[in-house]
Amino acid sequence: MKKISHTSWNLRKSHSMIVRTGAHCPINGLWQPVDSSAEPLFVFEGSIMPTHDGGTAEWLLVDAKRRVAEGAIW
């Protein structure tokens, strides 16, 4: 698996996680374009963040799915 660079994502004052199109996803979860009312999209950790409406977007993490000690995903 490719190492994920933390320089491609941003933590804002509200502790929201934002990642740009083309960067590797830092965590499993539901992501939604920042300036859009589009439905959230599930993206797996390590995947490339997708485009939105045919162009680049900043994606906001709206619901994280973290792994627990037993290996399950919540």
C-alpha positions in Angstrom: 0.0 0.0 0.0 1.2 3.5 -0.8 2.2 5.7 2.1 -0.3 8.5 2.6 1.2 12.0 2.7 -0.4 14.2 5.3 0.6 17.3 3.4 -2.3 16.8 1.0 -5.1 17.2 3.5 -6.0 20.0 5.8 -7.4 20.3 9.3 -9.3 23.5 9.8 -10.1 25.2 13.1 -13.3 23.1 13.5 -11.2 19.9 13.3 -12.9 19.1 9.9 -10.8 17.1 7.6 -10.6 18.4 4.0 -8.8 16.7 1.1 -8.5 17.8 -2.5 -9.2 15.8 -5.6 -6.2 13.6 -6.6 -4.9 13.2 -3.1 -4.9 9.9 -1.3 -7.8 9.5 1.2 -6.4 9.6 4.7 -9.3 7.7 6.4 -12.3 5.5 5.5 -15.5 7.4 5.5 -18.2 9.4 3.9 -16.9 12.5 2.1 -18.9 15.4 0.6 -17.7 18.2 -1.7 -17.3 21.3 0.4 -19.3 23.7 -1.8 -22.0 21.3 -2.8 -25.2 19.7 -1.5 -24.3 16.5 -3.3 -24.8 13.2 -1.5 -21.8 12.0 0.5 -19.6 9.4 -1.1 -17.8 6.5 0.7 -14.1 6.5 0.0 -11.6 3.9 1.3 -8.4 4.9 3.0 -5.5 5.1 0.4 -7.9 5.6 -2.5 -7.5 8.6 -4.8 -10.0 11.3 -4.0 -12.4 11.6 -6.9 -13.5 14.5 -9.1 -16.9 16.2 -8.7 -19.0 17.4 -11.6 -16.1 16.8 -14.0 -13.6 18.9 -12.1 -11.5 19.2 -8.9 -13.1 19.6 -5.5 -12.3 19.9 -1.8 -13.8 17.0 0.0 -15.1 17.3 3.6 -15.1 14.2 5.9 -18.7 14.0 7.2 -18.6 10.5 8.9 -15.4 8.6 9.7 -15.4 4.8 9.7 -12.4 3.8 11.9 -11.0 0.4 12.5 -11.2 -1.1 16.0 -8.8 -3.5 17.7 -10.8 -6.5 16.5 -10.3 -5.5 12.9 -13.9 -4.5 12.2 -14.8 -1.3 10.5 -17.5 0.9 12.2 
